[in-house]
Amino acid sequence: MTVYNFSAGPAVMPTSVLKQAQSELMDYQGSGMSVMELSHRSSLFDAILKDAKKHLRELMNIPDNYHVLFLQGGASLQFSMVPLNLAQNKKALYVNTGVWSKKAIAAAKALDNVEVEVIASSEADNFSYIPTITPDMIDQNAAYLHITTNNTIVGTAFQNIPDTGNVPIVADMSSNILANNYNVKDFGLIYAGAQKNIGPAGLTVVIIRDDLLGLCEVKEPMLDYKVQADADSLYNTPPTFAIYMAQLVFKWLQELGGIPEILKQDQEKAQLLYDAIDKSKLFTSPIQSTSRSITNIPFVTGDEKLDQKFNADALAAGFENLKGHRSVGGMRASLYNAFPKEGVKALVAFMEKFEKENGGA
């Protein structure tokens, strides 16, 4: 039975990347050592680190005045690192579009010397859309505006990046990094947990503009972007194997044709599923069409017991991790870059069969 993994993260990875890692696992480039055994100060790992940053810069067209950091702690640690480094004794602006936005807001509010203002929220409507952000909503004295570009749990995404004037935009891009056509120059800082479109869990990517380094005194050096940038992500032992895997994924993406090509493929995959949902008499999307994510696609039957039956039947048929997040229920298909189009076609066929057998007239 073919298994299709719709997990929201850790997520599916390219088969060719996994095979290359497997082939090199016991002996990396004739060293007699696994990548996992290489010293992070060795010339072999130094080459991996430099190459990974080079490929990411090329893929995202990252300007020279931005640092690329490979850190640990997941996106959740960034919820605190961002205000610590950028907003002490200042105001920080947030847009509340889901669970991860709420966690970022809570982390910033937990700091005594950071003023937090939520300038827009879609919580009253179950986070079913992305609020419109206009320039007049942005206090030009604020340290930054924080947005979550793609909301993994509810399935919404920013289609356009707001105009914030001179206020830097900080973006949690964990679930749609390398799967969008955003311009890095529109952001002051981008951060992303790796376990969706980049590689295995354990690596966090931070892309930060030079002028945002060293703005605040951060007493813990591990949490100081400037310390990490000055040390070239080697202040302490980095997640070496995760960086190696990310390097392989970056190369895989470039060989495919880069972000323009993978975005085209992602849009096609998403459209297949959205078309099936929209024409269905049983399944519906809880998200407003203008805010739909192409990365995480929730759908429901409107009947909790029928949702449970669908999830059970789908699991038995080889569709793994389709069950919606515990906070929203229903179903959710996460179609990250490495997820095959054949898997979407198979899911659509399964949905059509389920609908014929379970109503929807």
C-alpha positions as CSV (number, residue, x, y, z in Angstrom):
1,M,0.0,0.0,0.0
2,T,1.3,3.4,-0.9
3,V,1.5,5.8,2.0
4,Y,1.0,9.5,1.6
5,N,2.1,11.7,4.5
6,F,0.0,14.8,5.0
7,S,1.7,15.8,8.3
8,A,1.9,19.4,9.1
9,G,5.3,18.9,10.5
10,P,7.7,17.2,10.8
11,A,6.7,16.7,7.2
12,V,7.5,14.7,4.1
13,M,10.9,15.2,2.6
14,P,12.2,14.6,-1.0
15,T,12.9,10.9,-1.6
16,S,16.1,11.7,-3.5
17,V,17.4,13.7,-0.5
18,L,16.6,10.9,1.9
19,K,18.4,8.4,-0.4
20,Q,21.5,10.6,-0.7
21,A,21.6,11.0,3.1
22,Q,21.2,7.3,3.5
23,S,24.1,6.6,1.1
24,E,26.4,9.1,2.9
25,L,25.2,8.2,6.4
26,M,28.1,5.8,7.3
27,D,30.9,7.5,5.4
28,Y,30.7,11.2,4.4
29,Q,33.0,12.0,1.4
30,G,35.5,9.3,2.3
31,S,36.1,10.6,5.8
32,G,35.2,7.3,7.4
33,M,32.7,9.3,9.6
34,S,29.0,10.0,9.5
35,V,27.9,13.6,9.1
36,M,26.5,13.2,12.6
37,E,30.0,12.5,13.8
38,L,31.8,15.4,12.1
39,S,33.1,18.2,14.4
40,H,31.3,21.4,13.8
41,R,34.7,23.1,13.6
42,S,36.0,20.7,10.9
43,S,36.7,21.7,7.3
44,L,34.1,19.2,6.1
45,F,31.3,20.7,8.2
46,D,32.5,24.2,7.4
47,A,31.9,23.5,3.7
48,I,28.4,22.1,4.4
49,L,27.5,25.2,6.4
50,K,28.8,27.7,3.8
51,D,27.2,25.7,1.0
52,A,23.8,25.6,2.8
53,K,23.8,29.4,3.3
54,K,24.9,30.0,-0.3
55,H,22.1,27.9,-1.7
56,L,19.5,29.5,0.5
57,R,20.7,33.0,-0.4
58,E,20.4,32.1,-4.1
59,L,16.9,30.5,-3.7
60,M,15.4,33.4,-1.8
61,N,17.5,36.1,-3.5
62,I,18.7,37.3,0.0
63,P,20.5,40.7,-0.3
64,D,24.1,41.0,1.1
65,N,22.9,43.3,3.9
66,Y,21.1,40.3,5.5
67,H,22.6,37.7,7.8
68,V,21.5,34.0,7.5
69,L,21.6,32.3,10.9
70,F,21.1,28.6,11.6
71,L,19.9,28.3,15.2
72,Q,18.0,26.0,17.5
73,G,14.9,26.2,19.7
74,G,12.4,26.2,16.9
75,A,10.2,29.1,15.9
76,S,8.8,29.2,19.4
77,L,12.1,30.5,20.8
78,Q,12.0,33.2,18.2
79,F,8.7,34.4,19.8
80,S,10.9,35.7,22.7
81,M,14.2,36.4,20.8
82,V,12.5,38.8,18.5
83,P,11.2,41.3,21.1
84,L,14.3,40.8,23.3
85,N,16.6,41.9,20.4
86,L,14.3,44.5,18.8
87,A,11.7,45.9,21.1
88,Q,13.0,46.4,24.7
89,N,11.6,49.7,26.0
90,K,9.6,50.0,22.7
91,K,6.3,49.1,21.2
92,A,5.9,46.0,19.1
93,L,2.9,45.5,16.8
94,Y,1.2,42.2,16.1
95,V,-1.4,40.7,13.8
96,N,-3.3,37.9,15.4
97,T,-4.2,35.2,12.7
98,G,-4.0,32.0,14.7
99,V,-2.5,29.8,17.4
100,W,1.1,30.6,16.5
101,S,0.4,34.4,16.4
102,K,-1.2,34.1,19.8
103,K,1.8,32.3,21.2
104,A,4.2,35.0,19.8
105,I,2.0,37.7,21.3
106,A,2.0,36.0,24.7
107,A,5.7,35.6,24.7
108,A,6.3,39.3,23.9
109,K,3.8,40.3,26.6
110,A,5.7,38.2,29.1
111,L,8.6,40.6,28.8
112,D,8.4,43.5,31.3
113,N,9.9,46.2,29.1
114,V,8.1,45.5,25.8
115,E,4.8,47.2,25.0
116,V,2.6,45.0,22.8
117,E,-0.2,46.2,20.6
118,V,-2.4,43.8,18.5
119,I,-3.4,46.0,15.6
120,A,-5.7,43.5,13.9
121,S,-7.2,40.0,14.6
122,S,-9.5,37.5,12.9
123,E,-10.1,35.5,16.1
124,A,-13.7,36.6,16.4
125,D,-14.3,34.7,13.1
126,N,-12.4,31.6,14.0
127,F,-9.3,32.9,12.1
128,S,-11.0,32.2,8.8
129,Y,-9.4,35.1,7.0
130,I,-6.3,37.4,7.0
131,P,-7.2,40.9,8.2
132,T,-6.4,43.9,6.0
133,I,-3.5,46.0,7.2
134,T,-3.4,49.6,6.0
135,P,-0.5,52.1,6.5
136,D,-2.5,54.2,8.8
137,M,-2.7,51.3,11.3
138,I,1.1,51.3,11.7
139,D,2.7,53.4,14.5
140,Q,5.9,54.6,12.8
141,N,7.6,54.6,16.2
142,A,7.1,50.9,16.7
143,A,10.0,48.5,16.7
144,Y,8.4,46.2,14.2
145,L,5.1,44.6,12.9
146,H,5.0,40.8,13.4
147,I,3.0,38.6,11.1
148,T,2.6,34.9,10.6
149,T,2.7,34.5,6.8
150,N,1.0,31.1,6.7
151,N,-1.1,29.8,9.5
152,T,-0.6,26.0,9.6
153,I,-3.5,25.1,11.8
154,V,-6.3,27.1,10.3
155,G,-5.1,27.2,6.7
156,T,-4.8,30.9,5.9
157,A,-1.9,32.9,4.3
158,F,-0.9,36.4,3.5
159,Q,-1.4,37.0,-0.2
160,N,0.2,40.4,0.0
161,I,2.7,41.8,2.5
162,P,1.5,45.0,4.2
163,D,3.0,48.4,3.6
164,T,4.4,49.5,7.0
165,G,6.4,52.5,6.0
166,N,9.7,52.6,7.9
167,V,8.6,49.9,10.5
168,P,10.4,46.6,9.8
169,I,8.2,43.5,9.3
170,V,9.1,40.5,11.3
171,A,7.6,37.3,9.8
172,D,7.2,33.8,11.1
173,M,7.5,32.0,7.8
174,S,7.8,28.5,9.2
175,S,5.2,26.8,7.1
176,N,5.6,28.6,3.7
177,I,9.2,29.5,3.5
178,L,10.6,28.4,0.1
179,A,7.0,28.1,-1.1
180,N,6.0,31.7,-1.8
181,N,7.0,34.7,-4.0
182,Y,7.6,37.2,-1.2
183,N,10.5,39.6,-1.5
184,V,13.1,39.3,1.3
185,K,13.7,43.1,1.0
186,D,10.1,43.6,2.3
187,F,11.1,42.2,5.7
188,G,13.4,43.2,8.5
189,L,13.6,39.7,9.9
190,I,12.3,36.3,8.8
191,Y,12.3,33.2,10.9
192,A,11.2,29.6,10.3
193,G,11.3,26.2,11.9
194,A,12.8,23.8,9.4
195,Q,10.6,20.8,9.8
196,K,8.1,21.7,7.1
197,N,9.8,22.8,3.9
198,I,13.5,22.7,4.8
199,G,14.5,19.6,6.6
200,P,14.2,17.6,9.9
201,A,13.2,19.2,13.1
202,G,15.9,20.8,15.2
203,L,17.0,23.6,12.9
204,T,15.7,27.2,12.9
205,V,16.5,29.6,10.1
206,V,16.7,33.3,10.8
207,I,17.2,35.9,8.1
208,I,17.9,39.3,9.6
209,R,18.8,42.7,8.2
210,D,22.2,44.1,9.4
211,D,20.7,47.3,10.9
212,L,18.6,45.2,13.3
213,L,21.6,43.6,15.0
214,G,22.7,44.9,18.4
215,L,19.7,47.2,19.0
216,C,19.1,46.0,22.5
217,E,21.2,44.6,25.3
218,V,20.5,40.9,25.5
219,K,22.1,39.4,28.7
220,E,22.0,35.8,27.5
221,P,24.4,35.5,24.6
222,M,22.7,32.5,23.1
223,L,19.6,34.7,22.6
224,D,21.5,37.6,21.0
225,Y,21.3,37.8,17.2
226,K,24.5,39.8,17.0
227,V,26.4,37.2,19.0
228,Q,25.1,34.5,16.7
229,A,25.8,36.5,13.6
230,D,29.3,37.4,14.7
231,A,30.0,33.7,15.4
232,D,28.5,32.7,12.0
233,S,26.0,30.4,13.7
234,L,28.8,28.6,15.5
235,Y,28.6,30.2,19.0
236,N,27.8,26.7,20.2
237,T,27.5,23.4,18.5
238,P,24.8,23.8,15.9
239,P,22.3,21.1,14.7
240,T,24.9,19.7,12.3
241,F,22.9,16.9,10.8
242,A,19.8,19.1,10.3
243,I,22.0,21.7,8.5
244,Y,23.4,19.0,6.3
245,M,19.9,17.8,5.4
246,A,18.8,21.4,4.7
247,Q,21.7,21.8,2.4
248,L,20.5,18.8,0.4
249,V,17.0,20.1,0.2
250,F,18.2,23.5,-1.0
251,K,20.2,21.8,-3.8
252,W,17.1,19.7,-4.7
253,L,15.1,22.8,-5.0
254,Q,17.6,24.5,-7.2
255,E,17.8,21.5,-9.5
256,L,14.0,21.6,-9.8
257,G,14.2,25.2,-11.0
258,G,14.1,27.1,-7.7
259,I,11.2,28.8,-6.0
260,P,9.3,29.8,-9.2
261,E,9.1,26.2,-10.3
262,I,8.2,24.7,-6.9
263,L,5.6,27.5,-6.3
264,K,4.0,26.6,-9.7
265,Q,3.8,22.9,-8.6
266,D,2.5,23.8,-5.2
267,Q,-0.2,26.0,-6.7
268,E,-1.3,23.2,-9.0
269,K,-1.5,20.7,-6.1
270,A,-3.5,23.1,-4.0
271,Q,-5.9,23.9,-6.9
272,L,-6.6,20.2,-7.4
273,L,-7.7,19.9,-3.8
274,Y,-9.6,23.2,-3.6
275,D,-11.5,22.4,-6.8
276,A,-12.6,19.0,-5.3
277,I,-13.7,20.7,-2.1
278,D,-15.6,23.5,-3.9
279,K,-17.5,21.2,-6.2
280,S,-18.3,18.7,-3.4
281,K,-21.7,18.5,-1.8
282,L,-20.2,17.0,1.3
283,F,-16.9,18.7,2.0
284,T,-16.4,22.4,2.6
285,S,-13.6,24.8,3.3
286,P,-13.9,26.9,6.5
287,I,-11.6,29.6,5.1
288,Q,-12.5,32.6,3.0
289,S,-11.4,32.1,-0.5
290,T,-9.2,35.3,-0.6
291,S,-7.1,34.1,2.4
292,R,-6.6,30.4,1.5
293,S,-3.2,28.8,2.0
294,I,-1.7,26.7,-0.7
295,T,0.3,24.9,1.9
296,N,-2.2,23.8,4.6
297,I,-5.7,23.0,3.4
298,P,-8.4,22.3,6.0
299,F,-11.8,20.8,5.1
300,V,-14.8,19.5,7.0
301,T,-18.1,17.6,6.4
302,G,-20.0,19.6,9.0
303,D,-20.7,16.5,10.9
304,E,-18.1,15.6,13.6
305,K,-18.9,11.9,13.5
306,L,-18.6,11.8,9.7
307,D,-15.2,13.7,10.0
308,Q,-14.1,11.0,12.4
309,K,-15.2,8.2,10.0
310,F,-13.4,9.9,7.1
311,N,-10.2,10.2,9.1
312,A,-10.3,6.6,10.1
313,D,-11.1,5.3,6.6
314,A,-8.4,7.6,5.1
315,L,-5.8,6.3,7.6
316,A,-6.7,2.7,6.7
317,A,-6.2,3.6,3.0
318,G,-2.7,4.9,3.5
319,F,-3.4,8.6,4.0
320,E,-1.4,9.5,7.0
321,N,-1.9,12.6,9.3
322,L,-5.0,14.0,7.6
323,K,-6.7,14.6,10.9
324,G,-7.1,18.3,11.6
325,H,-5.4,19.9,14.5
326,R,-7.0,19.1,17.9
327,S,-8.0,22.7,18.3
328,V,-10.1,22.9,15.1
329,G,-11.0,19.3,14.2
330,G,-12.0,18.1,10.7
331,M,-9.3,17.3,8.2
332,R,-6.2,19.1,7.0
333,A,-3.9,18.3,4.1
334,S,-0.5,19.8,4.3
335,L,1.0,20.0,0.8
336,Y,4.6,21.0,1.4
337,N,7.2,21.3,-1.4
338,A,8.1,17.6,-1.2
339,F,4.6,16.3,-1.2
340,P,3.9,14.5,-4.5
341,K,1.1,15.6,-6.9
342,E,0.1,11.9,-7.1
343,G,-0.8,12.0,-3.5
344,V,-3.3,14.9,-4.0
345,K,-4.9,13.1,-6.9
346,A,-5.2,10.0,-4.8
347,L,-6.8,12.0,-2.0
348,V,-9.3,13.6,-4.3
349,A,-10.3,10.2,-5.7
350,F,-10.7,8.9,-2.1
351,M,-12.9,11.9,-1.2
352,E,-15.1,11.4,-4.2
353,K,-15.6,7.7,-3.3
354,F,-16.3,8.6,0.3
355,E,-18.9,11.1,-0.7
356,K,-20.7,8.6,-2.9
357,E,-20.8,6.2,0.0
358,N,-21.7,8.6,2.7
359,G,-24.1,11.1,1.3
360,G,-23.6,14.7,0.2
361,A,-26.7,14.9,-2.0
